[in-house]
């Protein structure tokens, strides 16, 4: 949910840029989707591990019984 706004931003950029495509330089939808996916993947890289229980404020479950 945290990256929902960023993904929407990049999709809006794609929509806007596709309006300026020149007829001779038309790229396939697959190529455009791949390029956008690469941009988003690079933007979502993190340098640390995030404890989802701590981030959500939830007590960590006892997994020793498993």
Secondary structure, DSSP 8 states (H G I E B T S, - for coil): -TTHHHHHHHHHHHHHHHTT--GGG---HHHHHHHHHHHHHHHT--SS---HHHHHT------TT-
